[in-house]
Amino acid sequence: MSEKPQSIEQWLSALGRPSADRDYKPGHQRVRHLLTSVHKHQAKLRIRVAGTNGKGSTSFMLAAALQACGLKVGLYTSPHIIEFNERIRINGVPVSNSALQQSLETLMPVALESGASYFETATAAALDQFALEQVDVEILEAGVGARLDATTALPADMALITPVGIDHQAWLGDSLQEIAEEKAWVMQGCEYSISAPQQAEVSSILKAFNPKLALCDMLPWPELSTPGQHQRVNASLAYAAIRSLSEAGLITADLAQVKAAITTCQVPGRLQLLKVGNARVWLDAAHNRHAIEALLPSLPAIADPFDAILVFTRDDRSLVQELSLLQSYCHEIIANSAPDAAFEQLRLQLCKHPEGTFLVLGSFITVAEVLSKQEQL
C-alpha cells in the first residue's frame, strides 16, 4: 500500500464492501492478530452489547448516560449510515479522517495479510482510537451473534443483552434457542451481566449460561427524544447498567442526570423524522420480524394511517409474511427487494401525496439511501 488512499472507504475497500452478515467471518484469531498492532491503553471499563434488536439504541443511550457521569466514553457501533467514521465516536463525536488514517496505516497491512474482514478491521481501528484517546469506558456493540464475534475477542467487565429474536439465521441457526445460545456468549468472563425482558425460552438459556444474570426493571419513561415504545426497553437497560456500576462503586452517578441524558439521547436511523415540504417521512432500520413487531405499538401515534409504508429488503431476506402486520397502519404497502431503490420509490410517493405521511423501513442501507439524497426530494 505505497500510495495513500484519498478516503477511509478506499482504505477499507480492499477488504470488500460489507452488507450486514455478509461480512461476518466467525472466529477470534484474525482480530486478535490485528490487536497486536493496536496502541495499548487499559480503559477503566469495557462493556459489550449484544442482542437481535436495540443494540445500537442501547449503546447510544448508555454512552450518553456515562458521559453525564463525567466519563470519557468510546462508542463502537455498526453499521454506519453515511460515513464510516460514525462507527467510532469519542464522547458522541465521530473520529476524524486524520485520526482514522493514523490507525489504518498500521492496521491495513496486517488485515490484508491475515485475511481479516471489514468488520474485524473496523473493530481493531475502534480499539486503537479508544487507546489513543485514553477513554475511561469502551462500549462495543456486537456485529453478529456474540460467541465468535470480533467484539468478544477480548475481555470485558459488563455485558448487556437486548431483546433476542430471529435474524442472521445463516450464521446463528434457524431456531430461537440456537440464536440465544450464540448471544449468551457475550457474558463470557463478565463480572456484571444484565438482560432486557426476554421470551421465556430465551431467558432460560441465558440464565443457564450465567446464573448471576440480572433482569432490568422496566421504568416509566417520559417521552424519549428517540420515539417508539420499544425504546423504553433500551432506555431501561441502559439505566440498569449505570445503576449496577454505581452500586458496585465503579462509577459515580447522579441518577437524575443519567435519566435526563438517556431521555434526550437521539439515535440516528430509529424512527427518524424528515420533513419534505408539507410531507413527513419517518425512517427506521427495522428489517426483521422481531423489529417490526416491536415498532407496531408506536405507529398509531405517528400517523393514523400512513399514506404508504415502504419496506425494503435484501435479495437474500424476505419480509413477505411480515407485510400483513403493517397492513392496518397504512393505505398502501410498497415492498421491494432492492434497498437502494428506496429513494426513487419514496420520491414517487411524495409526488402522489405531497402532504402525506410515510414510513420507510429497511436496513441501514435503505436509511442511508434516503438520508444521503434527502435534499433532492
Secondary structure, DSSP 8 states (H G I E B T S, - for coil): --S--SSHHHHHHTT----GGGG----SHHHHHHHTTS-----SEEEEEE-SSSHHHHHHHHHHHHHHTT--EEEE-S--SS-GGGGEEETTEE--HHHHHHHHHHHHHHHHHHT--HHHHHHHHHHHHHHHHT-SEEEEE-SS-STT-GGGSS--SEEEE----S--HHHH-SSHHHHHHHHGGGGTT-SEEEE----HHHHHHHHHH-TT-EE---------SS--TTHHHHHHHHHHHHHHHHHTTSS---HHHHHHHHHH---TTSSEEEEETTEEEEEE---SHHHHHHHGGGHHHH-SSBSEEEEE--TT---GGGHHHHGGGBS-EEEES-GGGHHHHHHHHHHH-TT-EEEEES-HHHHHHHHTTGGG-
